[in-house]
Amino acid sequence: MAVVDRRRLVVEAAEKSFALFGYKATTMDQVAKIANVAKGTIYTFFTNKEELFDEILRSVILDMRRIAEEELRDDRTFFDNLYHTVDKLLEYRAQHNLLIKLFQEVRDFGTPKAREGLETIEHAILDYLEKQVTRAMQRNEVSGLDPKVVSFVLMKLYIALTSDWNKIHEPLSKEQIKEFVQRFVAGGLSPERSL
């Protein structure tokens, strides 16, 4: 039991360190200090910093998938499910210091491992979105376009409206974001509006 607890302590400490200092500045010494364990204890569970970071990313992806699954309801349309799920995921991202720090580190320093971490999360989101788009197509809720392309456009649109826009303008409210997505995408994907 103590081994499992030490591993959990190491993972939690590493997540705190990555969130505080970023990937590049985090050291195994810092993680050991935060976890209050000997540095060698970390290597009992993880070969190196990269492996520890990857473990944390897997946990983040599982959390995001769980949040999305909790929001999905069969009695809602694809777009209603999309809005509810994205709202919850945006709240998660805003409260998850590790993600905030990774975005900052990539923007400010272009750290390759931080960029790779964000790309891993992005791929998981795209895979999940693609499944939901395919499901919506089977239910005749969206027109039969390539689900990979639709998923990519949806994700990039949300990133543009929730993050990129904020760099030069006042942030949009959730309702404004929902309205823009409806105007830009929902009308174009609706089967009634297919060309």
Rosetta blueprint (number, residue, H / E / L):
1 M L
2 A H
3 V H
4 V H
5 D H
6 R H
7 R H
8 R H
9 L H
10 V H
11 V H
12 E H
13 A H
14 A H
15 E H
16 K H
17 S H
18 F H
19 A H
20 L H
21 F H
22 G H
23 Y H
24 K H
25 A H
26 T L
27 T L
28 M H
29 D H
30 Q H
31 V H
32 A H
33 K H
34 I H
35 A H
36 N L
37 V L
38 A L
39 K H
40 G H
41 T H
42 I H
43 Y H
44 T H
45 F H
46 F L
47 T L
48 N L
49 K H
50 E H
51 E H
52 L H
53 F H
54 D H
55 E H
56 I H
57 L H
58 R H
59 S H
60 V H
61 I H
62 L H
63 D H
64 M H
65 R H
66 R H
67 I H
68 A H
69 E H
70 E H
71 E H
72 L L
73 R L
74 D L
75 D L
76 R L
77 T L
78 F H
79 F H
80 D H
81 N H
82 L H
83 Y H
84 H H
85 T H
86 V H
87 D H
88 K H
89 L H
90 L H
91 E H
92 Y H
93 R H
94 A H
95 Q H
96 H L
97 N H
98 L H
99 L H
100 I H
101 K H
102 L H
103 F H
104 Q H
105 E H
106 V H
107 R H
108 D H
109 F H
110 G L
111 T L
112 P H
113 K H
114 A H
115 R H
116 E H
117 G H
118 L H
119 E H
120 T H
121 I H
122 E H
123 H H
124 A H
125 I H
126 L H
127 D H
128 Y H
129 L H
130 E H
131 K H
132 Q H
133 V H
134 T H
135 R H
136 A H
137 M H
138 Q H
139 R L
140 N L
141 E L
142 V L
143 S L
144 G L
145 L L
146 D L
147 P H
148 K H
149 V H
150 V H
151 S H
152 F H
153 V H
154 L H
155 M H
156 K H
157 L H
158 Y H
159 I H
160 A H
161 L H
162 T H
163 S H
164 D H
165 W H
166 N H
167 K H
168 I L
169 H L
170 E L
171 P L
172 L L
173 S L
174 K H
175 E H
176 Q H
177 I H
178 K H
179 E H
180 F H
181 V H
182 Q H
183 R H
184 F H
185 V H
186 A H
187 G H
188 G H
189 L H
190 S L
191 P H
192 E H
193 R H
194 S L
195 L L
